């Protein structure tokens, strides 16, 4: 299994435009906005990203980070078989990803995903 990118998710009650403006000063540009989640990326290094979330549309919690992998089904099977706490079950989302949430040893929630 290969990691494609890691994105910190910031739980935010702030207006998206405030985050877009502030992080824009550091060179970030908006690359995705679903209303409840906005992702900013560096134009010179598109893998350098940060997301701001007011909620998660289909999950019970806002994850602390997202890890995109090349085989989300294998990642899910490995985590489940090793007894990791699955916070949100593996499922296909309407915005084109397959994902699940798992709790890490520090109590952080990780959104593990793959694009369909």
JOWO-V798223 format. One line per field, one symbol per residue. phi: phi as a letter, one per 40 degrees, with the letter a starting at -180 (. if undefined). burial: I if it has 24 or more other ideal C-beta (glycine too) atoms within 12 Angstrom, else O. Layout:
phi = ???
burial = ???
//
This chain:
phi = .bccabbcbbcaccddcccdcccccchcbcbaabgcbbbbbcccadccbabbbcabcbbcbcccabbcbcacccccccccccgccccaccacbccgbbaabbccccgccbcbaacc
burial = OOOOIOIIIIOIOOOIOOIIOOIOOOOIIIOIOOOOIIIIIOOOOOOOIIIIIOOIOOIOOIIIIIIIIOOIOOIIOOIOOOOOOIIIOIIOIOOOIIIIIIOOOOOOIIIIIIOO
//
